[in-house]
Amino acid sequence: MPPTVVKSRPAHRCTECGFAATRWMGRCPECQAWGSLSEVGGTASGGLRAVVPGPVTGRARPIGQVELDGSRAVPTGIDEFDRVLGGGLVPGAVLLVAGEPGVGKSTLLLEVAHRVAESNGPTLVVSGEESTAQVRLRAERIGALHPQLFLAAETELSAVLSHIEEVNPSLLVLDSVQTVRSPPSTAPTAVPPRCGRSPAR
């Protein structure tokens, strides 16, 4: 199979002020000089380079043979919530629920976690804003207590990851993501040398 020829995108630069553009223009928009943009970059072969076939991530298959099991939405049982999501929660997907304080985001997600725990096994709710006792009281009010619904209160990312490894949940609810922080790097920090004149004695 012959290599595919792809035309690279040359750049144009103003000889007066150095302004760069992806296409030629009669007048530089920066310094307003006429006829100052000249083509730079590209290749010696007139902007053409050869591309050869490379590795692929998977074989191309007829569209009807593509498996859908890993991408099908799993209904939560809350009809309106599932409708907004296009059928439910997609395994492996990340969903961000946003809204004004006090509109019921935490209560809704606690109910979602409860429904998923009933149908799909362990779910994990990590609270970074409330204590586990506060979340349990809310769960009792809405009837969301279930032995497969696990609860933790953490704000360190490393602790959250440990809970995930221990519970191995089918659903993780992180309430809320902005309260979780990653520990600072332990790598040594380089201190720049002092510069300038020493103060007079």
N, C-alpha and C positions, 0 to 999 in steps of 0.2 A: 504494500500500500504506500503510495507516495506521500511524503510529508505535507502537512497542511501549512500553507503560507498565511501568516497573520500580519497585518499591517500595524506597526506600532504607532503610537500617537506622538507626533513631534510637538515640541513646545516652541513658542516664539518669545523672544526677549527684546525689550527696548534697549537700543544702544545708547540712549541718552540717560535714562534713569534706572534701568535694570528691571523694569516691570515685566513679569512673565504672564503669558496667556497661552491657552491651549489651541487657539486659532489665530490666523493672521488678521490684523485690522489695519486699516489705512492710517489711523491716528491713535496714538497711545492714550488710553483713558487716564493715565496717571499724570504725565507731564504735558499732554496735549501736543506732542511733537508729531509732525506728519512724516510717514514713510520710514519710521525709525525701528519698526518691529522686524526682526530677522529670525529665520528658523534656526533653532539650535537643537542638539540632541539627535534622536533617531539613530539609524545605523548607516553604515557606508553603502549598503545595498539599496538605498532609496527608501528606508523605513520598513523593510521586509525582513522577517526572520522565520526560520523553519521550526515547526512544532511537530514532534514525533509522538506516536501513541505511547501512553504510559499506563501505570497500574490503575485498576478500577476497584471500587469498594464492593461491588457485587455484579453478578451477571444481569444483563437486561432480559426481562421476561415479559411474556404477554401480560397485559394489565389485568386480565381476569384471573391470573395465577398468583397475584400478589396477596400474601396473607394479611388479614385485617385484625387478627385477634389482639395484637399488642397495641393497636391504635383505636379500638372501639371504646366509646364513652361508656362508663359504668354509672347507671342511674343511682342517685342518692336516696330516692324516695320522696324528696321534696319537689313537687311538680314544677313550681315556678322557678326554683333554683336550677333544676335540670334544663328547663326550657331556655333560660338565659345562657347556659353553658353549651347549648346545642346537643343535649342528650344526657349530660352528666359529666363526671370527672374522667379524664383520659389518663391511664396509667403512665407514670413518668413525667407528667406535665406539672408545671408550676403555675399556680393561680394566685393573683394578687387581688384581694378584696379591699377596696378603698371606700371611704365615706366619712362624713362628718362625725365627730365624737358623739356617742350616745344614741346613734341610730339603730344599734342592734347587731353590729358586725360580729362581736364575740359570741352573742347568744345564737345567732344563725349558724356560725361555724361549729359551735359546740353541739348543736342539733345535727349538723351534717356528720360530725365525727361519730355521734351516737348511732345514726342510721347506718353508716359504713361499718361500724363495729358489729352491728347486728347481722349484716349480710356478708361482709368480706373478711372478718377477723380483726386482729388487733389494730387499734388506731391510737395515736399519740397526740395529746394536746400539750404544748409547751407554752406556759404563760410567762411573759416577761414583764407584765404590768400589774398582775394581781397575784395573791397568794393562792396556794392550792385549796385552802379552805374556802376562799371566796368563790373560786370556780366551782367547787363541789356544791355550795349552796345554790348557785345558779342552776347547776345540773339537776338538783333535786326539785327546784321550782318548775322546770320544764319537762321533768320526767326523763332525763337523759342519763341515768345511772346504768352502767352495764359493765360486767366483769372484763370485757375485752376493750374497754375504753380506759387508757392509761393517761395519767396526768402528772406533770412535773412543772416546777417553777424555776426557770434558769434564765440568765442573761449572758452567759459565756458560751461562745460557739463550741468550744471543745466539750463542754458538759452536754450540750444538745446532741452532739455527735455520739457521745457515749450512750445516751438514752436511746438513740436510734438503733445503735448496734445491739443493745440489750433487748429492746421490745420488738425490733424488726417489723414496724407497722406497715399496714397496707395504705395508710393515710397519715400524714403529718400535718398538724395545724400549729403554726408558729404565730403566736399572738402577743406582741406584734413584731414584725421583722426588724423595725428600727430600734428595738430595745436590745437586740442581741449584738454583742461586740466580739471582735476577734482579739485575742491577746497580742500585745505588741511583739514585734520580732526581737529575738534575743541576739541577733547578729551585732557585732561590735560596730559602733558608729565612729567614722573618721572625723577627727576634729581638724578643721582647716588651720594652717599656720597663721599667726598674727602678721598683719601687714601694716605699713605706714611707719612713720618716725616714732621713736621712743620719746616719751615726755621729757622735757628738759629738767635736769636736777638742779 
